[in-house]
């Protein structure tokens, strides 16, 4: 079946020093020959060796459009495993659009979002987990997310999943062979050995699921909600962390009534900061909506920072907040500690046992200690990939949860003394669920949905 030749602008549509036009498909070189005139006389791209770079001009008939460098990469040694041409032109929006339209006029069609990576997947160059990590590399929000995405692109997740699948497939094959040919395969006492093997596989799956919690937090950022009673200094803290005047700060209690969100980076990871309205009993309808929102965000947060105003005595508003914090990951800040305090650490300790730090958000005092405590709370003070495999994709986590459930069914069937064919059914489901992660058991509709979220030209 003949495959279309596609073209896309692979760099951002903004004025820059260089722009890249990418062409891929059976007629990529033939199409490029129609629009590229090489500096060397009587030489065409179709005469050139693969993986070489050439100087020339984009032409429309006899008219020179731009002076360019052209890369030729013949399949299967290319990103898509198809013949691929990349035109490096001047990075003006109008110039890139002009060359793009010229290539279309000469036989290519516009690529769909993610179609280059989709072809790499369909042509067997990368699996689905690696393909998804391409977009994660592009959209990484912090150092860890970038490092994790690159590791996944190199195949770390895929290798682990395939290793587990091989173990599962071995047991399925043995059971099926024994059921078909009992004279040559012995199933007596097999279930005891299988129970141990399935337990080990379950531990591997559970380890991946456990890492998925940290992986998601590190990829998306720690959802951090700042709470406190009105005028405690929440907005000042937000501004201190962000490094600019993001929130309005006044001496009037209740200034913040809506939710303010910011993303900041701290030593390789990121915080998704949410500043909320001061929590207190109020008859003001608008302020009450803000208070309810603050409580809702607190319930969904990965981390809560409680800003306690040490310049005024604790009141019912503080006690209400402290009740909400019990059993949660939280850091308590004794704010305005540069003033004459009337609230001390021991006053808070009567109600909460989380980390307590003295700070002055207004004077940026103690902010560095807060950053260190957050690292300790989530990463034991150090962020490192080590040899861990982190699951950061929600689709992968769903498949792992289904695999875990089926493995537990196998163990229960063994404990209940069920026939061996029951084991095989659930093990096959494990094998298929894990196959969805790497794309070996996935429907076309899902593939199309995944790649539709990619950026153009990738």
Secondary structure, 3 states (H helix, E strand, C coil): CCCCCEEEECCCCCCEEEEEEEEECCCHHHHHHHHEEECCCCCCHHHCCCCEEEEEEEEECCEEEEEEEEEEECCCCCCCCCCEEEEEEEECHHHHHHHHHHHHHCCCEECCCCHHHHHHHHCCCCCHHHHHHHHHHHHCCCHHHHHHHHHHHCCHHHHHHHHHHHHHHHHHHHHHHHHHCCCCCCCCCHHHHHHHHHHHHHHHHHHHHHHHHHHHHHHHCEEEEEECCCCCCHHHHHHHHHCCCCCCCCCCCCCCCCCEEEEEEECCEEEEEEECCCCCCCCCHHHHHHHHHHHHHHHHCCEEEEEEECCCCCCHHHHHHHHHHCCCCEEEEEECCCCCCCCCHHHHHCCCCCEEEECECCCCECHHHHHHHHHHHHHCCCCCCCCCCCCCCHHHHHHHHHHHHHHHHHHHHHHCCCCHHHHHHHHHHHHHHHHHHHCCCCCHHHHHHHHCCCCCCC
